[in-house]
Amino acid sequence: MINQDSLVELLSVSKEDATLLSIRHSNKAKSLIFKHSIRKGFEIVLPRSYNNNWILETVTKNKLKITGHLADIKKGRSALNPTVIALPSTGQSWKIAYIGTDNKNPNAVTETVTTLYVPGKVGDFRWVPTILQHWLQQKALDHLPLQLDYLATKLKLPYKVVRIKRQRTRWGSCSIRGNINLNRNLMLMPPAAVDYVLHHELAHLKVLNHSPKFWKEIEGSFPYYKRGLMQLKHWENNKIPEWAIV
């Protein structure tokens, strides 16, 4: 009978890392499935009917891949409890102090000039990111609409509504009705990258595509847009902390 203990032994996983590994039986699964995420760990899903030897052989063949994923999960979870948070968009930074309370109110972050007091404990990879994302959302609501409104007034490009969202694949968007959506993780970007995104979405109020006319529109209002675009691409690939995107 395949169980977690047998797989832990087969993979030579340490006692500490064994908690990252789980096993689940599924009546719907037609084959062996490997699933992994920072929050849920590495899950091995067993189909309703299977041969023990086949399962053990398949896991053995994928041993290096599985242990690699376990190492990545362990590393990723440590990043979910940051000790410092910086918002390059505003030039602000804070040390993080975990206050070890059971109060799971996402509004319970206490902020001073230098420190964020966050309810939770070091190692709490499930609740702490939720609390920090809620805090980041409020920071974005306080900052990004004001910045967009300033530029819209300056460029004489009025929009209808701005919404701050948790977008996974876009930094911003503009609808045909003149509504603009902005990604809250822009707060984690340098100012030039933020400026580029805001100019980009405002330019769509005039040209709702990415034709040469559109890029000419951006260059006219933001001559250094290529620098901001380069920073945006660099930052999104290297600098967004794990706690902000899980």
FENFENGI-V690313 format. One record per backbone hydrogen bond with DSSP energy under -0.5 kcal/mol. CO is the residue of the C=O (numbers start at 1). NH is the residue of the N-H. E is the energy in kcal/mol with one decimal. If there is no record, write none. Layout:
((CO,NH,E) (CO,NH,E))
This chain:
((3,7,-1.8) (4,8,-2.6) (5,9,-2.2) (6,10,-2.2) (7,11,-2.4) (8,12,-0.5) (8,13,-2.2) (9,12,-0.8) (14,18,-1.3) (16,19,-0.8) (17,20,-1.9) (18,21,-1.3) (20,42,-3.2) (22,44,-2.4) (24,46,-3.4) (29,48,-0.9) (33,35,-0.5) (33,45,-3.1) (35,43,-3.7) (37,41,-2.2) (41,37,-1.7) (41,43,-0.6) (42,22,-2.4) (43,35,-2.8) (43,45,-0.6) (44,24,-2.6) (44,46,-0.6) (45,33,-2.2) (46,26,-2.8) (50,52,-0.5) (51,55,-2.2) (52,56,-2.6) (53,57,-2.4) (54,58,-2.5) (55,59,-2.6) (56,60,-2.2) (57,61,-2.2) (58,62,-1.3) (60,63,-1.5) (62,66,-2.8) (63,67,-2.8) (64,68,-1.8) (65,69,-2.1) (66,70,-2.3) (67,71,-2.0) (68,72,-2.1) (69,73,-2.6) (70,74,-2.3) (71,75,-2.3) (72,76,-2.8) (73,77,-2.6) (74,78,-1.4) (75,79,-1.0) (76,79,-0.5) (77,80,-1.2) (78,81,-0.9) (79,243,-0.6) (83,96,-2.8) (85,94,-2.6) (86,88,-0.6) (87,90,-1.7) (87,91,-1.6) (87,92,-1.2) (88,191,-0.5) (92,87,-3.1) (94,85,-2.4) (95,97,-0.5) (95,116,-3.0) (96,98,-0.5) (97,99,-0.5) (97,118,-2.5) (102,104,-0.8) (104,106,-0.5) (105,108,-2.2) (109,111,-0.5) (110,117,-3.3) (114,95,-3.0) (115,112,-2.8) (115,117,-0.5) (116,97,-2.9) (116,118,-0.8) (117,110,-2.1) (118,99,-2.1) (120,100,-2.4) (121,124,-2.3) (123,125,-1.5) (124,128,-0.8) (126,130,-0.5) (127,131,-2.1) (128,132,-2.6) (129,133,-2.5) (130,134,-1.9) (131,135,-2.0) (132,136,-2.5) (133,137,-2.5) (134,138,-1.7) (135,139,-2.0) (136,140,-2.5) (137,141,-2.2) (138,142,-2.0) (139,143,-1.5) (140,144,-2.0) (140,145,-0.6) (143,147,-1.9) (144,148,-2.8) (145,149,-2.6) (146,150,-2.0) (147,151,-2.0) (148,152,-2.8) (149,153,-2.2) (150,154,-2.2) (151,155,-2.8) (152,156,-0.7) (152,157,-2.6) (161,180,-3.2) (163,165,-0.6) (163,182,-2.8) (165,167,-1.1) (165,184,-2.5) (171,183,-2.2) (173,181,-2.5) (175,178,-1.9) (178,160,-2.7) (179,175,-2.7) (180,163,-2.5) (181,173,-2.0) (182,165,-2.8) (183,186,-2.0) (184,187,-1.9) (185,188,-1.7) (186,189,-2.0) (187,89,-1.3) (190,193,-0.7) (190,194,-1.9) (191,195,-2.9) (192,196,-1.9) (193,197,-2.0) (194,198,-2.5) (195,199,-2.7) (196,200,-2.7) (197,201,-2.4) (198,202,-2.2) (199,203,-2.3) (200,204,-1.1) (202,205,-1.4) (203,206,-1.6) (203,207,-2.4) (207,209,-1.0) (211,214,-0.8) (211,215,-1.7) (212,216,-2.0) (213,217,-1.8) (214,218,-2.0) (215,219,-2.4) (216,220,-1.8) (217,221,-1.2) (218,221,-0.6) (218,222,-3.0) (222,225,-1.6) (224,227,-0.7) (224,228,-1.5) (225,229,-2.7) (226,230,-2.3) (227,231,-2.2) (228,232,-2.3) (229,233,-2.2) (230,234,-2.3) (231,235,-2.9) (232,236,-2.5) (233,237,-1.1) (234,238,-1.2) (235,239,-2.8) (235,240,-0.9) (239,241,-0.6) (241,244,-1.3) (242,245,-1.4) (242,246,-1.4))
